[in-house]
Amino acid sequence: MIPITVVEFGEDAERLVLEVLRSGSVAQGPLVKQFEDRFAQMIGVKHAIAVNNGTTSLVAALSVLDLEPGDEVVTSPFTFVATLNAILEAGATARFADISEHDFNVTAENLAGAITDRTRVLMPVHLYGQIADMDGIAALAAERGLAIVEDSAQSHGSALAGRHAGTYGLGSFSFYATKNITTGEGGMITTDDDVLADRLRVLRNQGMRARYQYEVAGHNWRLTDLQAAVGLPQLGAYDTVVETRQSNAEYLSAGLAEVPGIVVPRQQRDRRHVWHQYTIRVTPESGISRDEFVSKLGERGVGAGIYYPKLVFDYPTYRDRDDVIIDEYPVAERIVQEVVSLPVHTHLTRDDLDRIISVVSSIVDEA
Ligand SMILES: *Cc1c(COP(=O)(O)O)cnc(C)c1O
């Protein structure tokens, strides 16, 4: 079986983790600080604030925008559930805007159509490793006086014309086990704003500025040095990881381009795609249903994932809530039935890639 993800750590991480263990200082300390500084440098932003996971980082980013009940955050309906849960946990109301079939992300035009007089935040999700059209979205936010929170959980290092995801507003990243950079669990908020960065650091640590001086009712959102020791060595090697993912994606797309009914993902103009997922669309033209296609992939030894099988609000628990406002999203509603993610990770051999291509081609041939 060719797995959809492989989680593996190098000797650098092993060594650093052992150092931390032997030091006896395993909570938030100097390594978290180093991890933040190196991450900020990589993204090209002034501040990076590490927290215990990516959902927390979304909640934290929203919480420093001082939202009031009824204030609306507009996001993508085609995302992981954490995006929606974070909006609700922050006490805001969620609204959604339709996506583009070219990059799977919300568009500025659709966001504009979802804005009301209660809208406070635009929250694009940079899905699968590709930054959304942030030129258009940033212009819209500026024009309407709205804040931006970028759910960059899947897009460390993705960029538009050289400008990174996480630099257009408050950025939010995840270091969950299967993300491109991982600490097992972990998250990071990025910002150029000194005041917001300071507030986030205080909130993260029980609202404490100096020892036993509590400024606000805070939280324990801290990451640990043990986790930073796992993450730090990955930052130095990350460009190589992205290059490998990119060349795997290109190889797959070249091999799959002519398969009828299969639409391969594309890096949009001026964007750096970091290929967290390589996601094809199995359209009706292929003659096979997406779910049948996925089960045949499994039978023939190719791991695959469906990210995501339903739109984010499409569960009983989110219906009939006043703080989840659901409309119609024709593109997302179609795409959600077509997506299949194939392996694109750094452990794939040329043989693996050829096998993925031939298995996909033969499934469609036989259909
Ligand atoms: C992973 C992910 C998150 C949440 O991150 P966790 O670290 O798992 O809490 C949020 N949004 C998206 C789009 C994600 O993929």
The ligand as an SDF file (V2000), in Angstrom:
LIG
                    3D

 15 15  0  0  0  0  0  0  0  0999 V2000
   -5.5030   21.2670   10.7230 C   0  0  0  0  0  0  0  0  0  0  0  0
   -6.4000   22.3970   10.4550 C   0  0  0  0  0  0  0  0  0  0  0  0
   -6.8410   23.2660   11.4570 C   0  0  0  0  0  0  0  0  0  0  0  0
   -6.6710   23.0120   12.9300 C   0  0  0  0  0  0  0  0  0  0  0  0
   -5.4320   22.7030   13.3540 O   0  0  0  0  0  0  0  0  0  0  0  0
   -5.2120   21.7530   14.6270 P   0  0  0  0  0  0  0  0  0  0  0  0
   -3.7610   21.9420   14.8940 O   0  0  0  0  0  0  0  0  0  0  0  0
   -5.5500   20.3650   14.2030 O   0  0  0  0  0  0  0  0  0  0  0  0
   -6.0550   22.2370   15.7330 O   0  0  0  0  0  0  0  0  0  0  0  0
   -7.5810   24.3840   11.1020 C   0  0  0  0  0  0  0  0  0  0  0  0
   -7.9010   24.6290    9.8290 N   0  0  0  0  0  0  0  0  0  0  0  0
   -7.5350   23.8070    8.8240 C   0  0  0  0  0  0  0  0  0  0  0  0
   -7.9220   24.1570    7.4280 C   0  0  0  0  0  0  0  0  0  0  0  0
   -6.7800   22.6550    9.0970 C   0  0  0  0  0  0  0  0  0  0  0  0
   -6.4320   21.8460    8.0960 O   0  0  0  0  0  0  0  0  0  0  0  0
  1  2  1  0
  2  3  1  0
  2 14  2  0
  3  4  1  0
  3 10  2  0
  4  5  1  0
  5  6  1  0
  6  7  2  0
  6  8  1  0
  6  9  1  0
 10 11  1  0
 11 12  2  0
 12 13  1  0
 12 14  1  0
 14 15  1  0
M  END
$$$$
